[in-house]
Amino acid sequence: MKNIVILISGRGSNMQAIVEAARAEKWPARIAAIISNRADASGLEYAAAAGIPTAVVVSKDYPERSDFDAALRAKIDSYTPDLVVLAGFMRILTAPFVEHYDGRLLNIHPSLLPSFPGLATHQQALSFGVKVHGASVHFVTADLDHGPIVAQAAVPVLQDDTEHVLAERVLAQEHIIYPRAVRWFVEGRLSIENGRVHLADQAQ
């Protein structure tokens, strides 16, 4: 039974998708805790209602990023996680933090990486006139929005798309591929070789 800790900053819709998939599909894992850097994150209410332990490490209480990361790491490690999942966690993490969770820290980014790292990905997609956009699940490295890619989903960019409409289309796919990627990790099917993720057959 693997322990999963999920980090959020807001409503945590991807967190909810993972929690619901884990329960519906009876993963050999438990959601050990939902942790936020904001006390007003609405996702904490969902987690509490679902009977999942919650915690808050308020980022603005720590002027130095390294101090916040140290406090966050201590809180996460109190739940002995096998996997840490970033689900709309709006903080740039320091290299020592990322290295501590090397190979067991996942993130989802709303673009087809390596295209459009950083913020405002949907507006970037519209501004560049790309015809296909999407989302990527990846292992986190010290380089922002980089790291070995686990799964991707693509959506068409339509002529009359707005940033909001495109974001909602991408988010629907995020809710599919993120739980799937987390389940693969839980099942021990993911490995990283030469910077690339390999997915083992389920029968192995």
Steps between C-alpha positions, in 0.01 A plus 500: 500500500664821380452839665419796278524863612337759276592870500247764395462877501135540400195289422712197411286359221779264395535395864130416504534299179786299653317439828186383321692274260701344785183410683295391200781286357617372841866587454751336738561847643362750746481876474695571819449877500404808303734790574455861387713811515180703541258467790211616280550234231152361435644158423567458871124495563455221247783300658361540852153395383659194338666406828853574382747665741585858405779739591599856415851641471442867420756613247472869586617422854844419359686790334763260364397228254750261655341541844152434362622195312666365814178540698295348220739208467478428874121501485490276192748254647292465816258302280779270366406548134593264220379761251445877515254642248485867401140582411478871427769577756604853407849515642840468335688242704871517576747250360573333839126441551459349156810284540372366834198356313689398189303239306193536722375852425241546224353813345246578231554794267234646266695475177666242282847529646761604409278767339375787716655448843413750772179695536222608260541187288157522336554863399841405364343224294241737357758772432725260311208362303577136575239253376553248782537570870478278806642391835802306624567294812870493584747419772623822656861610466675817610428651156156661503241304299759256375568142597420159355151491349264228625184575301353759267159580358432721199197711414425697183523878507189633331466820303271673749668377817549738790757442770225382738338261254834348406599467866181309579558261209854433620390461863256225406793305360713573806237327713548188288876476459611609848319224693618252236864607544476485879349153478788386279743621768306324775505178298878524464480525122706817452878517468735770375787406271724757333254777575203319349207333674432137424160346570510130579225275378240439768562126485861540611 
